[in-house]
Amino acid sequence: MPGRSEPPDSQPNESRTTMSHPSTAARARVSVLVPVKNEAENLRRCLPALAWADEVYVVDSQSTDETARVAAEHGAKVVQFHFNGTFPKKKNWALDNLPFRNEWVLIVDADEVVIPELAEEIARRTALDEADGFFLNMKYFFLGRRIRHCGYAEAWNLRLFKHRLGRYERMPVAAGVQTGDNEAHEHVELDGRARRLAHELDHHAYPSIAVWVDKHNRYAVWEAAMYERFLREPIPANIGRGKRFKRLLKKVYLRLPMRPLVRFLYSYVVRLGFLDGKPGLVFCSLLSFYDFLAWANVYEAGLKGQDSGPSQGTAASPNPPTSRPLSTPLAAS
């Protein structure tokens, strides 16, 4: 198996502690996948809100905090994932290898919360079998308040689907490129029908600016590594109409000058980020900085590529650029 990890049939660590939740017979026939690393605090909020689900897998990357213990205490099945450095990443590995006992799988990040109304809708609509997958919108919370503008009022992602019909886009990175072991901007390609759920998922994004910067530094390296792919390759046909449109916009955006400035003006002025107050100003400024960081990574890779070819640990483009600085990708892919 490409992603070396503890085999799912080798008895993953399961808790013997029972939460106060509905009986198994009353739970929705949905398996939940929670990919994590050092997320103990977030799991204390995330996992109790998943008590309605038939089973919950927490796929951990050898956390050094209490992540595994907290997950087990809340009745989740804990499996350790070991990334081989290229492919597969955590979610695709889990979809390929975990012995889900349900047809439907819901993917939830540790900093997200499934509110009761959403849980009820998931149980009802999966039982009706009206589609093969569902897009969920997220309510994005940042610096203590919900971001209602900045282009983040809607963030639809395919998170609930029949697990045999969906996989994240295959976007392997070069060995040594430090982009993390979990799919962050890749989208699910679904071989079937998809609809939207009415209720939203709460996303409590980043407890501090430092955490935001740390994660987005890795995201920027990944964006730079995917630069040529986003610019040149055809858009996948089955990631959903909305995602296909955003990828088309990205191809245009890659060719624009002054992209960080464009990103700030678009988020703060055109998408009314100023109405989100000081958190909106901070958020839009960080989005602009993220675009600059992605551009800088592409530019650095181009310079190194001219000198000695792509070096390990650098987000190098498959086609080394000329001395002309390259464009930066959109933050949201």
C-alpha positions as CSV (number, residue, x, y, z in Angstrom):
1,M,0.0,0.0,0.0
2,P,1.5,3.4,-1.0
3,G,0.7,5.1,2.3
4,R,2.4,3.1,5.0
5,S,0.1,2.9,8.0
6,E,-1.3,0.7,10.6
7,P,-3.7,-1.7,8.7
8,P,-7.3,-1.0,9.5
9,D,-8.0,-4.7,10.2
10,S,-5.3,-4.8,12.9
11,Q,-7.6,-3.7,15.6
12,P,-7.4,0.2,15.7
13,N,-7.4,1.6,19.2
14,E,-11.0,1.9,20.3
15,S,-12.4,3.4,23.4
16,R,-14.2,1.3,26.0
17,T,-15.7,4.5,27.4
18,T,-19.3,5.1,26.3
19,M,-20.6,8.6,25.6
20,S,-24.1,9.7,26.4
21,H,-25.5,9.4,23.0
22,P,-28.5,7.6,21.3
23,S,-28.5,3.8,21.1
24,T,-26.8,2.3,18.1
25,A,-30.1,1.4,16.6
26,A,-31.2,5.1,16.7
27,R,-28.0,6.4,15.1
28,A,-27.7,7.5,11.5
29,R,-26.2,4.9,9.3
30,V,-23.3,7.2,8.5
31,S,-19.5,6.7,9.1
32,V,-17.6,9.9,10.1
33,L,-13.9,10.4,9.2
34,V,-12.0,13.0,11.2
35,P,-8.4,13.5,10.0
36,V,-6.2,15.0,12.8
37,K,-2.8,15.9,14.1
38,N,-2.4,17.6,17.5
39,E,-6.1,18.5,17.8
40,A,-7.0,17.4,21.3
41,E,-8.7,20.7,22.2
42,N,-10.7,20.9,19.1
43,L,-11.8,17.2,19.4
44,R,-13.3,18.0,22.8
45,R,-15.8,20.2,20.9
46,C,-16.0,18.3,17.7
47,L,-16.6,14.7,18.8
48,P,-19.6,15.2,21.2
49,A,-21.4,16.7,18.2
50,L,-21.0,13.4,16.3
51,A,-22.8,11.2,18.8
52,W,-25.7,10.8,16.3
53,A,-23.4,8.9,13.8
54,D,-23.1,5.1,13.7
55,E,-19.3,5.2,13.8
56,V,-16.5,7.7,14.0
57,Y,-12.9,7.2,12.8
58,V,-10.2,9.6,14.0
59,V,-7.2,9.2,11.6
60,D,-4.2,10.6,13.4
61,S,-0.7,11.4,12.3
62,Q,1.2,10.5,15.4
63,S,0.0,13.4,17.5
64,T,2.3,14.5,20.4
65,D,-0.6,15.9,22.4
66,E,-3.6,14.1,23.9
67,T,-5.4,13.7,20.6
68,A,-5.5,9.9,20.6
69,R,-6.6,9.7,24.2
70,V,-9.4,12.3,23.8
71,A,-10.7,10.6,20.7
72,A,-10.8,7.2,22.4
73,E,-12.5,8.7,25.5
74,H,-15.3,9.9,23.2
75,G,-15.9,6.5,21.6
76,A,-14.0,7.1,18.3
77,K,-11.9,4.4,16.6
78,V,-8.3,5.7,16.4
79,V,-6.1,4.7,13.5
80,Q,-2.5,6.0,13.0
81,F,-1.5,7.2,9.5
82,H,2.1,7.3,8.3
83,F,2.6,9.5,5.2
84,N,5.1,8.3,2.7
85,G,5.8,11.9,1.6
86,T,4.1,11.9,-1.8
87,F,0.8,10.0,-2.1
88,P,-1.8,9.1,-0.9
89,K,-2.5,11.7,1.7
90,K,-4.6,11.0,4.8
91,K,-8.2,11.3,3.5
92,N,-7.7,9.2,0.3
93,W,-5.8,6.6,2.3
94,A,-8.6,6.4,4.8
95,L,-11.3,6.1,2.1
96,D,-9.3,3.3,0.5
97,N,-8.4,1.4,3.6
98,L,-10.8,1.8,6.6
99,P,-13.4,-0.9,7.0
100,F,-16.4,1.5,7.1
101,R,-19.6,-0.4,8.0
102,N,-21.8,2.1,6.3
103,E,-22.3,3.2,2.7
104,W,-22.2,6.9,3.6
105,V,-19.2,8.7,4.9
106,L,-19.0,12.2,6.3
107,I,-15.7,14.0,6.5
108,V,-15.3,16.5,9.3
109,D,-12.2,18.4,10.4
110,A,-11.5,18.7,14.1
111,D,-12.2,22.4,14.1
112,E,-15.7,21.9,12.7
113,V,-19.0,21.2,14.5
114,V,-22.1,19.4,13.2
115,I,-25.0,21.2,14.7
116,P,-28.1,19.1,15.6
117,E,-30.2,20.4,12.7
118,L,-27.5,19.4,10.2
119,A,-27.2,16.0,11.9
120,E,-30.9,15.4,11.6
121,E,-30.9,16.5,7.9
122,I,-28.0,14.1,7.2
123,A,-29.8,11.2,8.7
124,R,-33.0,11.9,6.9
125,R,-31.6,12.6,3.4
126,T,-29.1,9.8,3.3
127,A,-31.9,7.4,4.3
128,L,-34.0,8.7,1.3
129,D,-31.1,7.9,-1.0
130,E,-31.9,10.9,-3.2
131,A,-28.3,11.4,-4.3
132,D,-24.8,9.9,-4.2
133,G,-23.3,12.9,-2.4
134,F,-24.1,16.2,-0.7
135,F,-22.3,19.6,-0.6
136,L,-22.2,21.3,2.8
137,N,-21.8,25.0,3.3
138,M,-19.7,26.2,6.2
139,K,-20.2,29.0,8.7
140,Y,-16.7,30.5,9.1
141,F,-15.8,31.8,12.5
142,F,-12.6,33.9,12.9
143,L,-11.3,36.0,15.9
144,G,-14.5,35.4,17.8
145,R,-17.1,36.2,15.2
146,R,-18.7,34.8,12.1
147,I,-17.2,36.0,8.8
148,R,-20.3,36.9,6.8
149,H,-18.5,38.6,3.9
150,C,-14.9,38.6,2.5
151,G,-16.0,36.0,-0.1
152,Y,-16.5,33.5,2.7
153,A,-20.3,33.7,3.2
154,E,-20.5,30.6,1.1
155,A,-17.9,27.8,1.2
156,W,-19.5,24.7,-0.4
157,N,-17.6,21.4,-0.2
158,L,-18.6,17.8,-1.0
159,R,-18.2,16.2,2.4
160,L,-20.9,13.6,2.5
161,F,-21.0,10.9,-0.1
162,K,-21.1,7.2,-0.7
163,H,-17.5,6.3,0.0
164,R,-17.1,3.9,-2.9
165,L,-18.0,6.6,-5.3
166,G,-15.8,9.5,-4.2
167,R,-12.1,10.2,-3.8
168,Y,-10.1,13.4,-3.5
169,E,-8.2,14.6,-6.5
170,R,-4.9,12.8,-7.0
171,M,-2.4,15.6,-6.6
172,P,0.9,14.1,-5.4
173,V,3.7,16.4,-4.5
174,A,7.4,15.8,-5.1
175,A,9.3,13.9,-2.3
176,G,10.6,16.3,0.3
177,V,8.1,19.2,-0.4
178,Q,6.7,20.0,3.0
179,T,3.0,20.5,2.3
180,G,1.5,18.4,5.0
181,D,0.0,14.9,4.9
182,N,-3.7,15.9,4.6
183,E,-5.8,17.1,1.7
184,A,-6.5,20.7,2.3
185,H,-7.5,22.2,-1.1
186,E,-8.1,19.1,-3.1
187,H,-11.7,18.4,-3.9
188,V,-13.7,15.2,-4.0
189,E,-14.3,13.7,-7.4
190,L,-17.7,12.0,-7.3
191,D,-18.9,9.3,-9.7
192,G,-22.6,10.1,-9.2
193,R,-25.3,12.7,-8.4
194,A,-24.7,15.4,-5.9
195,R,-27.1,17.8,-4.2
196,R,-26.9,20.4,-1.4
197,L,-27.8,20.3,2.2
198,A,-29.8,23.1,3.7
199,H,-28.1,23.3,7.1
200,E,-24.6,24.5,7.6
201,L,-21.4,23.2,9.3
202,D,-19.8,25.4,11.9
203,H,-16.1,26.0,11.2
204,H,-14.2,27.5,14.1
205,A,-11.1,28.4,12.1
206,Y,-7.7,28.9,13.7
207,P,-7.6,29.7,17.4
208,S,-4.9,32.3,16.8
209,I,-3.1,34.3,14.1
210,A,0.0,32.2,14.7
211,V,-1.9,29.0,13.9
212,W,-3.4,30.6,10.7
213,V,0.1,31.6,9.5
214,D,1.7,28.2,10.3
215,K,-1.0,26.3,8.3
216,H,-1.1,28.7,5.4
217,N,2.6,28.6,5.1
218,R,2.2,24.9,4.2
219,Y,-0.8,25.7,2.0
220,A,1.3,28.3,0.1
221,V,4.0,25.7,-0.6
222,W,1.4,23.3,-1.9
223,E,-0.2,26.0,-4.1
224,A,3.2,26.7,-5.5
225,A,3.9,23.0,-6.1
226,M,0.6,22.8,-8.0
227,Y,1.2,26.0,-10.0
228,E,1.7,24.5,-13.4
229,R,-1.1,22.0,-12.9
230,F,-3.6,24.7,-12.1
231,L,-2.4,26.8,-15.0
232,R,-2.1,24.2,-17.7
233,E,-4.1,21.0,-17.0
234,P,-7.8,20.4,-17.8
235,I,-10.3,21.0,-15.0
236,P,-11.6,17.7,-13.5
237,A,-15.1,17.0,-14.8
238,N,-16.7,15.6,-11.6
239,I,-15.7,18.0,-8.8
240,G,-19.0,19.9,-9.1
241,R,-20.1,22.8,-11.2
242,G,-19.2,25.4,-8.6
243,K,-15.7,24.1,-8.1
244,R,-15.2,23.8,-11.8
245,F,-16.1,27.5,-12.2
246,K,-13.7,28.5,-9.4
247,R,-10.9,26.5,-11.1
248,L,-11.7,28.4,-14.3
249,L,-11.4,31.7,-12.5
250,K,-8.1,30.6,-11.0
251,K,-6.7,30.0,-14.5
252,V,-7.5,33.6,-15.3
253,Y,-6.3,34.9,-11.9
254,L,-2.9,33.3,-12.4
255,R,-2.2,35.7,-15.3
256,L,-3.2,38.9,-13.5
257,P,-0.5,41.4,-12.3
258,M,-0.4,42.5,-8.6
259,R,-2.4,39.5,-7.4
260,P,-2.0,40.2,-3.6
261,L,-3.4,43.7,-4.0
262,V,-6.2,42.4,-6.3
263,R,-7.0,39.8,-3.6
264,F,-7.3,42.3,-0.8
265,L,-9.4,44.7,-2.8
266,Y,-11.7,41.9,-4.0
267,S,-12.2,40.5,-0.5
268,Y,-12.3,43.7,1.5
269,V,-14.1,46.0,-1.0
270,V,-15.9,44.0,-3.6
271,R,-17.0,41.2,-1.2
272,L,-17.7,43.7,1.5
273,G,-15.2,42.5,4.0
274,F,-15.2,45.9,5.7
275,L,-18.6,45.0,7.1
276,D,-17.0,42.3,9.2
277,G,-15.2,44.9,11.3
278,K,-11.7,44.5,12.5
279,P,-11.8,40.7,12.1
280,G,-12.7,41.3,8.5
281,L,-9.7,43.7,8.0
282,V,-7.3,41.2,9.6
283,F,-8.8,38.3,7.6
284,C,-8.6,40.1,4.2
285,S,-5.1,41.2,4.9
286,L,-4.0,37.7,5.7
287,L,-5.6,36.4,2.5
288,S,-3.6,39.0,0.6
289,F,-0.4,37.9,2.4
290,Y,-1.2,34.3,1.6
291,D,-1.3,35.1,-2.1
292,F,2.0,36.9,-1.8
293,L,3.5,33.9,0.0
294,A,2.4,31.5,-2.7
295,W,3.8,33.8,-5.4
296,A,7.1,34.1,-3.5
297,N,7.4,30.3,-3.3
298,V,6.8,30.0,-7.0
299,Y,9.4,32.7,-7.7
300,E,12.0,31.1,-5.4
301,A,11.5,27.7,-7.0
302,G,12.0,29.3,-10.4
303,L,15.3,30.9,-9.4
304,K,16.6,27.6,-7.9
305,G,15.4,25.8,-11.0
306,Q,17.5,28.1,-13.2
307,D,20.6,27.6,-11.0
308,S,20.6,23.8,-10.4
309,G,17.2,22.3,-11.1
310,P,14.4,21.8,-8.5
311,S,15.8,21.2,-5.0
312,Q,14.3,19.1,-2.3
313,G,12.1,20.9,0.1
314,T,11.2,23.6,-2.4
315,A,7.9,23.9,-4.2
316,A,9.3,23.5,-7.7
317,S,7.2,23.8,-10.9
318,P,7.4,20.9,-13.3
319,N,8.4,23.3,-16.0
320,P,11.1,25.7,-14.6
321,P,10.2,29.3,-15.4
322,T,12.3,32.0,-17.0
323,S,13.6,34.9,-15.0
324,R,10.2,36.6,-15.2
325,P,8.3,36.3,-11.9
326,L,5.4,33.8,-12.0
327,S,1.8,34.4,-10.9
328,T,0.3,33.2,-7.6
329,P,-2.7,31.0,-7.3
330,L,-6.0,31.8,-5.7
331,A,-6.1,30.9,-2.1
332,A,-9.3,28.9,-2.5
333,S,-9.0,26.2,-5.2
